[in-house]
C-alpha cells in the first residue's frame, strides 16, 4: 500500500485554503510591486542576492533608511551619480546627486510634479477631497505674502497665553513638562493666525482640529502602506472616515466665517470707498484672493475650509518637530557647551529692550543667533532624510543630465541627509554648532539653497517658512526670557522610521522666572 504522506487531519479543504492563501499573497505581492518603475542603468542601494530581493529590501528600509541613504550618497552622489533608494511604499525613489539639483529645479511642473507626490502621500482623494477642488493654488501666494508685521501682536499674545497655561507660572519650584506641549502651543498659535482668536480659544474647535491633523496623517499612512492599491477604492473611504468626520466638524465653525469674509470682501470691492479692514488672519486673507479670482470654484467656502485644514496639518507637524528638535539640540551637551540658552536669552533681552519691549517683524529680524540655531538644528536634525520629492508626469518621461531615461511615473528626490553632513559643504558637519550661520551672507533660517534642503528647493520650496520661522523665533525668545530650563544629560536620539526622523517625547525640567529677563536689572 502506498504510504500516506498527509496527516489524517490534512483534508482537501485545508489544501484548497492554503492554495488560496498563497495565491492571495502572490497577488498582493504583484499589486504592491506594480508601481515599481525602475529605470534601467541605475544601481540599487542595499540590494542583496536573495529571493524576492527588492521586496525584502523595501521592507528592510523601514529601519535601515538612514544607513541606505548615507551609503548611497557616499558611494554614488559624491561622484555625480544617481542611485535607486528603496521605500516602505514599495515605490523606489531615484536619489539625485548635487550635480543634478539645478536640472531638477529647472523642470516645469508638467514634467516633474510636486502635486502628484503630495496627493499620493496624503491620499487627499480619500482624506480631504474638497481641499483639491480649486483652480488656482492661491494659498501658496497667500502664505508667501502673509502680513507678518500686522500679525505679530496676535502671535506673541497667543504664545504667552498658551505657554503660560501649559508650563505654569510657579516661580518657586522646578516642574517637569512634556516637550510635546510644543505641539499644543504651535497648534494654538497657528490657529490664532489662521482663523482668529474666537476659534483658537474655542476648546471644542481645537479638539476637532487637532483630531483632524492627527487622523489625516494616520489614515494616509494606513491607506498608503497597509492596503494594496487594488483595494484603495473600497477601503480608502472607510479608513478615511474619521478624518472626514473631523473635517466636517471643523467646517461647521469655519465655513460661516469664510462666507462672512467673502461677502465683506465682495462688498468692499464694489464700494466707492473700501470699508474692509486689513486682514489679520489667514481666512480674511484667503477671502481677498478668492474674490479676485475669475473662477467660482476658487470661491467655494467648503473647499477653502478644507484647504486651510490641510495647511494646518502640513504646518503644525513640521513646525512642532522643528521646535522640539531645536530644544533637544540647544539643551544637549553640545548646545550647553556653547552656552546656547544663555546666548539666546541675552540676545532676546538686547533686541526687546532696543525695540521698547514690543516685538515686531523688524525686531525678530535682529534675532540672528536664534535664527542660526534653528537653521543649524534643521541641518543637523532634519526630520525627513530625503526631500524635494517629485514625480515624472511627462508622457514621454524625462532624461537626466547624465543621459539616464526616467519613464513617466518615476519618483525622484534629493539626499537631504547626505548634503547636510557633506564635509565639502560644512566644516565639521557631525558637530552641532549653534552659531554656524551667524553673519554668513545668504544663510538665514529660511534661505533655501543647494546645500540646505530643510525647506526644499526651487519654486516649490516651503511657502509656509516665512510664517513658521517668525513664529518659532518668537516662541523660543519668549521661553528663553521667561523660563529657566535644566540641561539634558544627552541628545536623546530621534525615532527613525523609513526616511522620517521624529523626536521623542521627553520631559523637560523648567522653572518660571519672576519676570521676563528684559526687565531684570543688569
Ligand atoms: C519649520 C517648519 C516647516 C518645514 C521644515 C517645512 C518644510 C517643507 C518642505 C521640505 C517642503 C517641500 C518643498 C519642496 O519639495 O521643494 C514644504 C512644502 C510645503 N509647505 Fe512647508 N515646512 C514648514 C512649515 C510650513 C507651514 C507652517 C506651512 C503652512 C502653514 C507650510 C506649507 C507648505 C506647503 C503648502 C508646501 C507645498 C508647496 C508647493 O506645493 O509648492 N509649511 N515644506
Boltz pocket constraint, residues with backbone or C-beta under 6 A from the ligand:
constraints:
  - pocket:
      binder: B
      contacts: [[A, 114], [A, 115], [A, 140], [A, 143], [A, 311], [A, 312], [A, 314], [A, 315], [A, 316], [A, 318], [A, 319], [A, 322], [A, 387], [A, 388], [A, 389], [A, 453], [A, 454], [A, 455], [A, 456], [A, 457], [A, 458], [A, 459], [A, 460], [A, 461], [A, 462], [A, 463], [A, 464], [A, 465], [A, 467], [A, 468], [A, 469]]
      max_distance: 6.0
